[in-house]
Amino acid sequence: MRILCLDVGDKKIGMSLSDPTMSIAQGLKVYRRVSLKEDIKELKKVMDEYDVSELVVGLPKDLNGSIGKRAQGVIDFVDAIKTNTSIPVVLWDERFSTNEAHRVFDMASVRHMKRKPLIDMMAAQIILQGYLDAKRSK
């Protein structure tokens, strides 16, 4: 059993996956969104392929902690997931995850053009690792 994490954007969804022990997050892929129906279909395929038992979705709250337009879009997407699957879904605060992903690439001296296709996957990995660490410390 594994945990799948999504960094949901308007055009792309970054995906990361836990290892079987649910202690280490690893980047999986970036999926280019097509339509809600196709997005859910792809998500179900990934969940079946990797025997996913839980889904973590990054919630992009505003800096003051409120739910803005982007966060509401993610909540609507999560509602569609819940309607179409039986997997438990956890919303996880993802403020600054993309900034952190850029910082990781900066430290590795990865140029902006090379990091662009991977940034959403790295953000999902950072979100998931934060969730796994918090879960383990309880």
GROMACS elastic network, one bead per residue, 0.5 to 0.9 nm:
[ bonds ]
;  ai    aj funct       b0    kb
    1    18     6  0.89402   500
    1    19     6  0.85371   500
    1    20     6  0.57902   500
    1    21     6  0.80901   500
    1    22     6  0.81423   500
    1    50     6  0.76483   500
    1    51     6  0.53565   500
    1    52     6  0.55301   500
    1    53     6  0.55874   500
    1    54     6  0.84738   500
    2    17     6  0.68254   500
    2    18     6  0.54972   500
    2    19     6  0.63181   500
    2    20     6  0.53774   500
    2    21     6  0.76648   500
    2    22     6  0.62538   500
    2    47     6  0.89214   500
    2    50     6  0.69684   500
    2    51     6  0.62764   500
    2    53     6  0.57568   500
    2    54     6  0.70081   500
    2    55     6  0.89094   500
    3    16     6  0.84409   500
    3    17     6  0.57872   500
    3    18     6  0.52394   500
    3    19     6  0.79953   500
    3    20     6  0.84264   500
    3    22     6  0.68825   500
    3    25     6  0.87565   500
    3    47     6  0.89355   500
    3    50     6  0.89441   500
    3    51     6  0.86530   500
    3    52     6  0.55066   500
    3    53     6  0.60104   500
    3    55     6  0.57244   500
    3    56     6  0.71343   500
    3   128     6  0.82481   500
    4    15     6  0.70309   500
    4    16     6  0.58837   500
    4    18     6  0.65602   500
    4    46     6  0.86989   500
    4    47     6  0.74062   500
    4    50     6  0.86199   500
    4    52     6  0.62958   500
    4    53     6  0.80899   500
    4    54     6  0.64844   500
    4    56     6  0.61799   500
    4    57     6  0.84266   500
    4   128     6  0.78860   500
    5    14     6  0.80653   500
    5    15     6  0.56090   500
    5    16     6  0.51485   500
    5    17     6  0.61855   500
    5    18     6  0.82758   500
    5    25     6  0.89099   500
    5    54     6  0.86201   500
    5    55     6  0.57694   500
    5    57     6  0.55720   500
    5    58     6  0.75226   500
    5   124     6  0.59368   500
    5   125     6  0.73656   500
    5   127     6  0.74096   500
    5   128     6  0.57747   500
    6    13     6  0.63041   500
    6    14     6  0.56151   500
    6    16     6  0.67201   500
    6    55     6  0.77423   500
    6    56     6  0.63888   500
    6    58     6  0.62590   500
    6   120     6  0.89026   500
    6   121     6  0.83515   500
    6   123     6  0.88634   500
    6   124     6  0.56295   500
    6   125     6  0.86574   500
    6   127     6  0.84129   500
    6   128     6  0.84079   500
    7    12     6  0.83347   500
    7    13     6  0.54848   500
    7    15     6  0.64850   500
    7    16     6  0.86115   500
    7    56     6  0.89698   500
    7    57     6  0.63017   500
    7    58     6  0.53769   500
    7    59     6  0.81638   500
    7    60     6  0.89717   500
    7    94     6  0.83529   500
    7   120     6  0.64022   500
    7   121     6  0.74164   500
    7   123     6  0.66408   500
    7   125     6  0.87619   500
    7   127     6  0.79290   500
    8    11     6  0.83574   500
    8    12     6  0.66072   500
    8    14     6  0.65574   500
    8    15     6  0.86841   500
    8    57     6  0.74235   500
    8    58     6  0.70768   500
    8    59     6  0.84444   500
    8    73     6  0.89366   500
    8    74     6  0.65639   500
    8    77     6  0.85084   500
    8   120     6  0.83539   500
    8   124     6  0.87317   500
    9    12     6  0.52030   500
    9    13     6  0.56853   500
    9    14     6  0.80895   500
    9    33     6  0.86093   500
    9    70     6  0.82295   500
    9    73     6  0.88422   500
    9    74     6  0.80172   500
    9   120     6  0.84144   500
   10    13     6  0.80217   500
   10    33     6  0.75703   500
   10    70     6  0.86345   500
   10    73     6  0.85553   500
   11    31     6  0.86761   500
   11    32     6  0.60386   500
   11    33     6  0.53321   500
   11    34     6  0.80684   500
   12    30     6  0.65777   500
   12    31     6  0.55561   500
   12    33     6  0.52607   500
   12    34     6  0.89619   500
   12   120     6  0.75736   500
   13    29     6  0.84282   500
   13    30     6  0.56552   500
   13    31     6  0.51275   500
   13    32     6  0.64640   500
   13    33     6  0.68879   500
   13    39     6  0.89835   500
   13   120     6  0.67615   500
   13   121     6  0.77611   500
   13   124     6  0.86688   500
   14    27     6  0.82885   500
   14    28     6  0.79192   500
   14    29     6  0.61625   500
   14    31     6  0.63914   500
   14    32     6  0.88117   500
   14   118     6  0.81529   500
   14   119     6  0.78859   500
   14   122     6  0.74531   500
   14   123     6  0.71473   500
   14   124     6  0.56116   500
   14   125     6  0.84391   500
   15    26     6  0.89921   500
   15    27     6  0.64274   500
   15    28     6  0.53756   500
   15    29     6  0.53093   500
   15    30     6  0.59766   500
   15    31     6  0.75933   500
   15   120     6  0.75746   500
   15   121     6  0.53213   500
   15   122     6  0.83155   500
   15   123     6  0.86015   500
   15   124     6  0.55947   500
   15   125     6  0.73414   500
   16    25     6  0.65473   500
   16    26     6  0.55428   500
   16    29     6  0.69126   500
   16    30     6  0.89197   500
   16   121     6  0.63149   500
   16   122     6  0.78035   500
   16   123     6  0.86565   500
   16   124     6  0.54368   500
   16   125     6  0.50593   500
   16   126     6  0.87080   500
   16   127     6  0.87820   500
   16   128     6  0.70593   500
   17    22     6  0.88520   500
   17    24     6  0.83587   500
   17    25     6  0.56206   500
   17    26     6  0.54323   500
   17    27     6  0.63332   500
   17    28     6  0.61438   500
   17    50     6  0.84971   500
   17    52     6  0.86617   500
   17   124     6  0.86802   500
   17   125     6  0.74204   500
   17   128     6  0.76427   500
   18    21     6  0.76001   500
   18    22     6  0.51970   500
   18    23     6  0.66474   500
   18    24     6  0.54804   500
   18    26     6  0.61263   500
   18    27     6  0.87375   500
   18   125     6  0.87111   500
   18   128     6  0.75347   500
   18   129     6  0.81699   500
   18   132     6  0.82715   500
   19    22     6  0.52456   500
   19    23     6  0.64886   500
   19    24     6  0.55898   500
   19    25     6  0.64752   500
   19    26     6  0.73734   500
   20    23     6  0.79241   500
   20    24     6  0.86586   500
   21    24     6  0.77084   500
   22    25     6  0.77569   500
   22   132     6  0.68161   500
   23   129     6  0.77617   500
   23   132     6  0.59176   500
   23   133     6  0.73192   500
   23   136     6  0.77176   500
   24   128     6  0.84874   500
   24   129     6  0.64623   500
   24   132     6  0.73531   500
   24   133     6  0.87250   500
   25   124     6  0.88145   500
   25   125     6  0.55808   500
   25   126     6  0.76307   500
   25   127     6  0.87979   500
   25   128     6  0.59436   500
   25   129     6  0.51952   500
   25   130     6  0.89768   500
   25   132     6  0.77880   500
   26   121     6  0.89461   500
   26   122     6  0.84686   500
   26   124     6  0.88558   500
   26   125     6  0.57792   500
   26   126     6  0.88852   500
   26   128     6  0.85362   500
   26   129     6  0.84053   500
   27    30     6  0.89095   500
   27   118     6  0.89430   500
   27   121     6  0.55542   500
   27   122     6  0.61315   500
   27   123     6  0.87760   500
   27   124     6  0.71795   500
   27   125     6  0.53586   500
   27   126     6  0.89572   500
   28   121     6  0.67335   500
   28   122     6  0.89643   500
   28   124     6  0.89347   500
   28   125     6  0.83415   500
   29   118     6  0.79380   500
   29   120     6  0.85335   500
   29   121     6  0.58066   500
   30   117     6  0.76097   500
   30   118     6  0.70902   500
   30   119     6  0.87456   500
   30   120     6  0.65715   500
   30   121     6  0.56691   500
   31    39     6  0.84703   500
   31    42     6  0.84801   500
   32    39     6  0.86503   500
   33    36     6  0.79147   500
   33    38     6  0.77764   500
   33    39     6  0.60803   500
   34    37     6  0.82242   500
   34    38     6  0.60700   500
   34    39     6  0.64353   500
   35    38     6  0.51903   500
   35    39     6  0.58693   500
   35    40     6  0.85301   500
   36    39     6  0.50023   500
   36    40     6  0.61642   500
   36    41     6  0.85301   500
   36    77     6  0.79910   500
   36    80     6  0.81761   500
   37    40     6  0.53797   500
   37    41     6  0.62436   500
   37    42     6  0.87887   500
   38    42     6  0.61345   500
   38    43     6  0.84970   500
   39    42     6  0.52178   500
   39    43     6  0.61570   500
   39    44     6  0.86919   500
   40    44     6  0.61157   500
   40    45     6  0.85723   500
   40    80     6  0.78857   500
   40    81     6  0.66171   500
   40    84     6  0.75637   500
   40    85     6  0.88945   500
   41    44     6  0.52238   500
   41    45     6  0.62987   500
   41    46     6  0.88310   500
   42    45     6  0.50507   500
   42    46     6  0.63100   500
   42    47     6  0.86509   500
   43    46     6  0.52073   500
   43    47     6  0.61539   500
   43    48     6  0.86332   500
   43    81     6  0.86098   500
   44    47     6  0.50341   500
   44    48     6  0.61054   500
   44    49     6  0.84982   500
   44    84     6  0.87569   500
   44    85     6  0.76005   500
   45    48     6  0.52647   500
   45    49     6  0.60791   500
   45    50     6  0.87092   500
   46    49     6  0.50604   500
   46    50     6  0.61860   500
   46    51     6  0.83337   500
   46    52     6  0.81070   500
   47    50     6  0.54976   500
   47    51     6  0.57956   500
   47    53     6  0.79985   500
   47    54     6  0.89635   500
   47    55     6  0.87337   500
   47    87     6  0.88695   500
   48    51     6  0.51876   500
   48    52     6  0.66324   500
   49    52     6  0.79721   500
   52    55     6  0.73874   500
   52    87     6  0.79440   500
   53    87     6  0.62682   500
   53    88     6  0.73686   500
   54    87     6  0.57522   500
   54    88     6  0.52231   500
   54    89     6  0.61514   500
   54    90     6  0.77852   500
   55    87     6  0.67775   500
   55    88     6  0.61854   500
   55    90     6  0.62161   500
   55    91     6  0.86034   500
   56    88     6  0.85766   500
   56    89     6  0.57862   500
   56    91     6  0.59035   500
   56    92     6  0.65827   500
   56   127     6  0.84147   500
   56   128     6  0.70674   500
   56   131     6  0.80308   500
   57    74     6  0.80908   500
   57    78     6  0.77571   500
   57    89     6  0.72121   500
   57    90     6  0.61958   500
   57    92     6  0.59823   500
   57    93     6  0.85749   500
   57    94     6  0.86050   500
   57   124     6  0.84224   500
   57   127     6  0.83282   500
   57   128     6  0.85985   500
   58    71     6  0.89105   500
   58    74     6  0.80578   500
   58    90     6  0.85556   500
   58    91     6  0.58924   500
   58    93     6  0.57970   500
   58    95     6  0.84172   500
   58    97     6  0.88489   500
   58   124     6  0.74783   500
   58   127     6  0.65558   500
   58   128     6  0.84898   500
   59    67     6  0.87261   500
   59    70     6  0.84926   500
   59    71     6  0.56973   500
   59    72     6  0.87130   500
   59    74     6  0.66086   500
   59    75     6  0.77249   500
   59    91     6  0.58123   500
   59    92     6  0.54934   500
   59    94     6  0.54035   500
   59    95     6  0.76388   500
   60    67     6  0.78832   500
   60    68     6  0.81574   500
   60    70     6  0.65524   500
   60    71     6  0.50590   500
   60    72     6  0.88463   500
   60    74     6  0.79176   500
   60    92     6  0.85742   500
   60    93     6  0.63585   500
   60    94     6  0.53491   500
   60    95     6  0.56270   500
   60    96     6  0.86327   500
   61    64     6  0.77483   500
   61    65     6  0.54057   500
   61    66     6  0.57140   500
   61    67     6  0.52916   500
   61    68     6  0.65237   500
   61    70     6  0.78588   500
   61    71     6  0.57506   500
   61    93     6  0.66747   500
   61    94     6  0.72521   500
   61    95     6  0.62796   500
   62    65     6  0.51958   500
   62    66     6  0.53277   500
   62    67     6  0.62439   500
   62    68     6  0.61168   500
   62    70     6  0.87744   500
   62    71     6  0.80194   500
   62    95     6  0.75407   500
   63    66     6  0.74029   500
   63    95     6  0.73288   500
   65    93     6  0.89540   500
   65    95     6  0.89432   500
   66    71     6  0.87500   500
   67    70     6  0.78885   500
   67    71     6  0.54975   500
   67    72     6  0.63928   500
   68    71     6  0.53452   500
   68    72     6  0.61228   500
   68    73     6  0.87008   500
   69    72     6  0.51398   500
   69    73     6  0.62946   500
   69    74     6  0.88512   500
   70    73     6  0.51208   500
   70    74     6  0.64815   500
   70    75     6  0.88067   500
   71    74     6  0.50696   500
   71    75     6  0.62323   500
   71    76     6  0.86637   500
   72    76     6  0.61650   500
   72    77     6  0.85950   500
   73    76     6  0.51144   500
   73    77     6  0.62727   500
   73    78     6  0.86936   500
   74    78     6  0.61492   500
   74    79     6  0.86075   500
   75    78     6  0.50096   500
   75    79     6  0.62051   500
   75    80     6  0.87596   500
   75    91     6  0.83054   500
   76    79     6  0.50605   500
   76    80     6  0.64874   500
   76    81     6  0.88283   500
   77    80     6  0.51302   500
   77    81     6  0.63828   500
   77    82     6  0.87827   500
   78    82     6  0.61576   500
   78    83     6  0.85704   500
   78    89     6  0.75619   500
   78    91     6  0.84299   500
   79    82     6  0.50925   500
   79    83     6  0.62242   500
   79    84     6  0.87566   500
   80    83     6  0.50705   500
   80    84     6  0.63087   500
   80    85     6  0.86548   500
   81    84     6  0.51962   500
   81    85     6  0.59050   500
   81    86     6  0.85520   500
   81    87     6  0.85599   500
   81    89     6  0.83355   500
   82    85     6  0.54084   500
   82    86     6  0.65663   500
   82    87     6  0.73579   500
   82    88     6  0.77887   500
   82    89     6  0.73622   500
   83    86     6  0.79207   500
   85    88     6  0.85328   500
   86    89     6  0.89583   500
   91    94     6  0.89757   500
   92   127     6  0.74866   500
   92   128     6  0.86468   500
   92   131     6  0.72528   500
   93   127     6  0.80107   500
   94    97     6  0.54797   500
   94    98     6  0.83432   500
   94   123     6  0.85214   500
   94   124     6  0.88345   500
   94   126     6  0.87483   500
   94   127     6  0.60910   500
   95    98     6  0.79463   500
   95    99     6  0.86311   500
   96    99     6  0.50186   500
   96   100     6  0.60561   500
   96   101     6  0.85730   500
   96   123     6  0.89133   500
   97   101     6  0.61379   500
   97   102     6  0.86927   500
   97   122     6  0.85306   500
   97   123     6  0.52176   500
   97   124     6  0.77780   500
   97   126     6  0.63002   500
   97   127     6  0.64161   500
   98   102     6  0.62723   500
   98   103     6  0.86025   500
   98   119     6  0.70552   500
   98   120     6  0.72713   500
   98   122     6  0.78578   500
   98   123     6  0.51488   500
   98   124     6  0.86293   500
   98   126     6  0.85535   500
   99   102     6  0.51243   500
   99   103     6  0.62637   500
   99   104     6  0.87892   500
   99   123     6  0.83026   500
  100   104     6  0.62809   500
  100   105     6  0.87195   500
  100   122     6  0.88866   500
  100   123     6  0.74159   500
  100   126     6  0.76842   500
  101   104     6  0.51179   500
  101   105     6  0.63809   500
  101   106     6  0.86100   500
  101   119     6  0.63484   500
  101   120     6  0.82427   500
  101   121     6  0.89330   500
  101   122     6  0.56678   500
  101   123     6  0.53996   500
  101   125     6  0.87998   500
  101   126     6  0.71953   500
  102   105     6  0.50943   500
  102   106     6  0.60469   500
  102   107     6  0.86576   500
  102   112     6  0.87539   500
  102   115     6  0.81283   500
  102   119     6  0.71726   500
  102   122     6  0.86869   500
  102   123     6  0.86714   500
  103   107     6  0.62004   500
  103   108     6  0.86318   500
  104   107     6  0.52121   500
  104   108     6  0.63822   500
  104   109     6  0.86830   500
  104   110     6  0.88378   500
  104   122     6  0.87340   500
  105   108     6  0.50067   500
  105   109     6  0.60754   500
  105   110     6  0.52164   500
  105   111     6  0.77929   500
  105   112     6  0.84535   500
  105   115     6  0.69778   500
  105   119     6  0.86200   500
  106   110     6  0.60237   500
  106   111     6  0.77855   500
  106   112     6  0.87940   500
  107   110     6  0.77966   500
  110   113     6  0.83848   500
  110   114     6  0.65316   500
  110   115     6  0.63566   500
  111   114     6  0.54445   500
  111   115     6  0.63087   500
  111   116     6  0.87312   500
  112   115     6  0.51838   500
  112   116     6  0.60288   500
  113   116     6  0.54649   500
  113   117     6  0.79629   500
  114   117     6  0.68672   500
  114   118     6  0.77597   500
  115   118     6  0.52356   500
  115   119     6  0.58111   500
  116   119     6  0.54835   500
  116   120     6  0.81854   500
  117   120     6  0.74249   500
  117   121     6  0.83388   500
  118   121     6  0.53874   500
  118   122     6  0.62288   500
  118   123     6  0.86888   500
  119   122     6  0.51023   500
  119   123     6  0.61037   500
  119   124     6  0.86560   500
  120   123     6  0.50287   500
  120   124     6  0.62433   500
  120   125     6  0.86416   500
  121   124     6  0.50960   500
  121   125     6  0.62457   500
  121   126     6  0.87453   500
  122   126     6  0.62335   500
  122   127     6  0.86366   500
  123   126     6  0.50913   500
  123   127     6  0.61951   500
  123   128     6  0.86150   500
  124   127     6  0.50563   500
  124   128     6  0.60992   500
  124   129     6  0.85432   500
  125   128     6  0.51513   500
  125   129     6  0.60682   500
  125   130     6  0.85923   500
  126   129     6  0.51758   500
  126   130     6  0.62292   500
  126   131     6  0.86708   500
  127   130     6  0.52820   500
  127   131     6  0.63545   500
  127   132     6  0.87973   500
  128   132     6  0.60889   500
  128   133     6  0.85055   500
  129   132     6  0.50346   500
  129   133     6  0.60124   500
  129   134     6  0.84885   500
  130   133     6  0.51823   500
  130   134     6  0.61417   500
  130   135     6  0.85467   500
  131   134     6  0.51721   500
  131   135     6  0.60692   500
  131   136     6  0.85667   500
  132   135     6  0.50641   500
  132   136     6  0.60616   500
  132   137     6  0.86248   500
  133   136     6  0.51534   500
  133   137     6  0.62288   500
  133   138     6  0.89615   500
  134   137     6  0.52365   500
  134   138     6  0.66546   500
  135   138     6  0.55915   500
